[in-house]
Amino acid sequence: MEPPIKTVHVGLGPIGLEIVRAGVSAGVCQPVAAADINPDLVGANLAEVVADGATPPVTIASDLGEAARQGAEVGAEVAVVATGSHLAQIGNQFETLLAAGLNCLSTCEELVFPWLKAADAADRLDALAREHGVSLLGVGVNPGFVLDLLPFMMTRVCQQVRGVYAGRFVDASLRRPRLQAKIGCGLTEDEFRFRAAERAIGHVGLAESAALLADSLGWSWDDIEETIDPVVAEGPVRSEYFEVAAGEVRGQAQTVTLAAPEGKVELELVMALGEPSRDIVRVDGEPPVHLVIEGGIHGDRATAGTVINFLGPVLKAPAGLHTVTEVPLA
């Protein structure tokens, strides 16, 4: 087995800490520096925060530049960033890390295919990564696997592809309270639609998945249509954090349709309390492909899994900004 990769960890919320635990437990990463803006974490010992008995002692810094320098001084190769969803908000973090000579893996949803909504920022980061001889990659489960990389891999057995449907259905009652609030649990339909119009509700990354899938298939497109609607409870439903009455919102249903001259990509994401979990891929091709994952893929644990499994591939990738369908899988 190869020695663990020395890593810098940026963002130590639930997902960031799950990544540390998974990477250390699997023996694939060795944290050597960390940073977070949470005052309750700044100055703390990462080993004590993770509390797994295996994570090495690392003092959590508040300054990202300081953490990057500390990591680089002891031979860190990859920075793992689990801070935000939008490239416009966290692009400067990647600039700091890339300039320090660190390859970057991130759970930033827009980074999975940043050319869709942040093309200028993506081009700048690509140029910066090439300048410093490192690579940058957005990873995750959704986006990053279930609705893009997995369907793309399923098309590899097809002689022809006319269309791809992928759906993810999640029982949100088993997920974090923040996600349950984010999908509108307990709201009225009017409140949900108002928040959706204000972009305060809605999963980030669904359109990026459609664009990544089409781009990977070599398809061109002019427009992507996206819808979001409330999922209304027909009877009372509850989780550990929410009690939803009949007629109130128990979650959201989001769709994306991308029509290209070569075919159509249709993606569906339903996250709601009490929704039976499953993931579905259907390829209209020659031959056709139909895949159902009963119970679905667990979002948080699998997100950490994608990060630690792409540590090696991101080091093998050529310098620049890449997508998960471009880099090696091992």
C-alpha positions in Angstrom: 0.0 0.0 0.0 1.3 3.5 -0.9 2.0 5.9 2.0 -0.8 8.4 2.9 -0.9 11.7 1.0 -0.2 14.7 3.0 -3.3 17.0 3.0 -4.4 20.4 4.0 -8.1 20.5 5.1 -10.1 23.7 4.5 -13.6 23.9 6.0 -14.3 21.7 9.0 -18.1 21.5 9.0 -19.9 18.1 9.0 -18.7 17.2 5.5 -15.2 18.4 6.1 -14.8 16.4 9.3 -16.3 13.3 7.7 -13.6 13.6 5.0 -10.9 13.8 7.6 -12.2 10.7 9.4 -12.7 8.7 6.2 -9.3 9.6 4.8 -7.4 8.8 7.9 -9.3 5.6 8.5 -8.6 4.4 5.0 -4.9 5.3 5.3 -5.0 7.4 2.2 -4.4 10.9 3.8 -2.3 12.4 6.5 -3.6 15.8 7.6 -0.7 18.3 8.1 -2.6 21.6 8.2 -6.2 22.8 8.5 -8.2 26.0 8.4 -11.7 27.2 9.3 -13.3 30.5 10.1 -15.4 29.1 12.9 -14.1 30.9 16.1 -15.0 27.7 18.1 -12.5 25.8 16.0 -9.7 28.3 15.4 -6.7 27.3 17.6 -8.1 23.9 18.4 -6.4 20.6 17.8 -7.8 18.8 14.8 -7.2 15.5 16.5 -9.4 16.5 19.4 -12.1 17.8 17.1 -12.3 14.7 15.0 -11.9 12.5 18.1 -11.2 9.3 16.2 -8.0 8.3 18.0 -6.1 8.3 14.7 -6.0 11.8 13.3 -2.6 13.5 13.9 -2.4 16.7 16.0 -2.8 19.7 13.8 -3.6 23.2 15.0 -6.6 24.7 13.1 -5.7 28.1 11.7 -8.1 30.9 10.9 -6.0 32.2 8.0 -6.0 30.2 4.8 -2.7 31.5 3.6 -1.1 30.5 6.9 -2.5 26.9 6.6 -1.3 26.7 3.0 2.2 27.8 3.9 2.3 25.3 6.9 1.2 22.5 4.6 3.6 23.3 1.8 6.5 23.5 4.3 6.0 19.9 5.4 5.3 18.5 1.9 1.5 18.7 1.6 0.4 17.7 -1.9 -3.4 18.2 -1.9 -5.7 20.7 -0.3 -9.3 19.5 0.4 -11.8 22.4 0.3 -15.3 21.9 1.8 -16.5 25.4 2.3 -19.0 26.7 -0.2 -21.2 25.9 -3.2 -20.6 28.9 -5.5 -17.3 29.6 -7.2 -17.9 33.4 -7.0 -17.8 33.1 -3.2 -14.8 30.8 -2.7 -12.7 31.2 -5.9 -10.1 33.2 -3.9 -9.6 30.2 -1.7 -8.5 28.2 -4.7 -6.3 31.0 -5.9 -4.4 31.0 -2.5 -4.0 27.2 -2.5 -3.0 26.8 -6.1 -0.4 29.6 -5.8 1.1 27.8 -2.8 1.7 24.8 -5.1 -1.1 22.6 -3.8 -3.4 20.4 -5.9 -7.0 21.0 -4.9 -10.1 18.8 -4.5 -13.3 20.4 -3.5 -16.9 19.6 -2.8 -17.9 23.0 -4.3 -20.9 22.1 -6.4 -20.3 24.6 -9.2 -16.7 23.4 -9.6 -18.0 20.1 -11.0 -18.6 22.0 -14.2 -17.8 25.6 -13.6 -17.9 26.7 -17.3 -21.7 26.7 -17.1 -22.1 29.6 -14.7 -18.6 30.9 -13.9 -16.6 30.5 -17.1 -14.4 33.5 -16.5 -13.4 32.3 -13.0 -12.9 28.8 -14.3 -10.5 30.0 -17.0 -8.6 32.0 -14.5 -8.2 29.1 -12.1 -7.2 26.8 -15.0 -4.5 29.2 -16.0 -3.3 29.6 -12.4 -3.2 25.8 -11.9 -1.2 25.3 -15.1 1.2 28.1 -14.1 2.0 26.3 -10.8 1.9 22.8 -12.2 -1.0 21.6 -10.1 -4.5 20.4 -10.8 -8.0 21.4 -9.5 -11.1 19.1 -9.4 -14.7 19.3 -8.1 -16.0 16.1 -6.7 -19.0 14.8 -4.8 -22.0 12.6 -5.0 -24.6 15.1 -6.3 -23.1 16.6 -8.4 -20.0 14.6 -9.1 -21.3 11.0 -9.4 -25.0 9.9 -9.3 -26.4 12.2 -11.9 -23.3 12.7 -14.1 -20.3 10.4 -13.8 -22.4 7.3 -13.2 -24.7 7.8 -16.2 -21.7 8.7 -18.3 -20.0 5.4 -17.4 -23.3 3.6 -18.2 -23.2 5.0 -21.7 -19.8 3.4 -22.3 -21.5 0.1 -23.3 -23.7 1.8 -25.9 -22.9 2.0 -29.6 -25.3 4.9 -29.8 -26.9 7.2 -27.2 -30.1 9.1 -27.9 -31.0 10.2 -24.4 -30.1 9.9 -20.7 -32.4 10.1 -17.7 -31.1 10.1 -14.2 -33.1 10.5 -11.0 -32.1 10.8 -7.4 -34.7 10.3 -4.7 -33.7 11.0 -1.1 -35.5 10.4 2.2 -34.4 13.7 3.8 -35.5 12.7 7.3 -32.2 10.7 7.5 -30.1 13.8 6.6 -28.7 16.8 8.5 -31.2 19.3 9.9 -29.6 22.0 7.8 -30.5 20.1 4.6 -34.0 19.5 5.9 -34.5 23.3 6.4 -32.9 24.1 3.1 -35.4 22.0 1.1 -38.4 23.9 2.8 -39.7 21.4 5.3 -42.6 22.8 7.2 -43.2 25.8 4.8 -46.5 26.5 3.1 -46.6 26.2 -0.7 -46.6 30.0 -1.1 -43.7 30.4 1.3 -41.8 27.7 -0.7 -42.4 29.4 -4.0 -41.4 32.8 -2.7 -38.1 31.4 -1.4 -37.5 29.5 -4.6 -38.0 32.7 -6.6 -35.4 34.4 -4.3 -33.0 31.4 -4.9 -33.1 30.7 -1.1 -34.3 27.2 -1.8 -33.0 24.7 -4.4 -30.1 22.3 -4.9 -26.9 23.7 -6.3 -25.3 21.6 -9.0 -28.2 19.9 -10.9 -27.7 22.0 -14.0 -23.9 21.5 -13.7 -24.5 17.7 -13.8 -26.5 18.0 -17.0 -23.9 20.2 -18.6 -21.1 17.9 -17.5 -22.9 14.8 -18.8 -23.7 16.4 -22.2 -20.2 17.8 -22.5 -18.7 14.4 -21.7 -20.8 12.8 -24.4 -19.6 15.4 -26.9 -23.1 17.0 -27.2 -23.7 20.7 -27.8 -26.6 22.6 -26.4 -28.1 26.1 -26.3 -30.2 26.1 -23.2 -31.0 24.3 -20.0 -34.5 24.3 -18.5 -34.8 24.0 -14.8 -37.9 23.7 -12.6 -38.4 23.5 -8.8 -41.6 22.6 -7.0 -42.7 21.8 -3.5 -43.5 18.3 -2.4 -46.6 18.6 -0.3 -47.4 16.2 2.6 -50.6 14.3 2.1 -50.6 13.4 5.8 -48.4 14.2 8.9 -44.8 13.4 8.5 -41.9 14.0 10.9 -38.2 13.7 11.4 -36.0 14.3 14.4 -36.0 18.0 13.6 -39.3 18.8 11.8 -43.0 18.0 12.2 -44.9 18.6 9.0 -48.6 18.7 8.9 -50.8 17.6 5.9 -50.7 20.4 3.3 -47.3 21.6 4.3 -44.1 21.2 2.4 -42.1 18.1 3.1 -39.4 18.7 0.5 -38.6 19.7 -3.0 -38.7 18.3 -6.5 -36.2 19.7 -9.0 -35.7 18.9 -12.7 -33.3 19.9 -15.4 -33.8 19.2 -19.1 -31.0 19.8 -21.6 -31.9 19.4 -25.3 -29.1 18.9 -27.8 -29.1 18.0 -31.5 -27.6 14.7 -30.5 -30.1 13.8 -27.8 -31.7 14.8 -24.5 -30.5 14.8 -20.9 -33.2 14.7 -18.2 -32.3 14.9 -14.5 -34.7 14.7 -11.6 -33.9 15.3 -7.9 -36.5 14.7 -5.2 -35.5 15.3 -1.6 -38.3 15.1 1.0 -39.2 13.7 4.3 -40.4 10.1 3.9 -39.4 9.8 0.3 -38.2 6.2 -0.5 -34.5 6.5 -1.3 -33.3 5.2 -4.6 -31.1 6.3 -7.6 -32.0 5.5 -11.2 -30.2 5.7 -14.5 -31.9 5.0 -17.8 -30.0 5.3 -21.1 -32.0 5.3 -24.3 -29.3 3.8 -26.5 -28.1 0.7 -28.4 -28.2 -1.3 -26.2 -30.5 0.4 -23.7 -29.3 0.5 -20.0 -31.5 0.6 -16.9 -29.9 0.8 -13.4 -31.7 1.1 -10.1 -29.8 1.5 -6.8 -32.4 0.5 -4.1 -31.9 2.6 -1.0 -29.8 5.1 -2.9 -26.3 6.2 -2.2 -25.8 7.9 1.1 -24.9 11.5 0.4 -22.6 12.6 3.3 -20.6 9.3 3.6 -20.3 8.9 -0.1 -19.2 12.5 -0.6 -16.3 11.8 1.7 -15.7 8.6 -0.2 -15.4 10.5 -3.5 -12.9 12.9 -2.0 -10.6 10.3 -0.6 -10.8 8.1 -3.8 -9.9 11.1 -6.0 -6.8 12.1 -4.0 -4.6 9.8 -6.1 -6.2 10.6 -9.4 -5.9 14.4 -8.9 -2.2 13.9 -8.4 -1.9 11.9 -11.6 -3.9 14.5 -13.6 -2.1 17.0 -15.8 -1.9 20.6 -14.5 -5.1 22.5 -14.9 -8.8 22.5 -14.0 -10.5 19.2 -14.8 -13.8 17.3 -14.4 -14.5 13.9 -13.0 -15.0 12.4 -16.4 -11.6 13.5 -17.6 -9.2 12.3 -14.8 -8.2 8.7 -14.1 -10.5 6.9 -11.7 -7.6 5.1 -10.0 
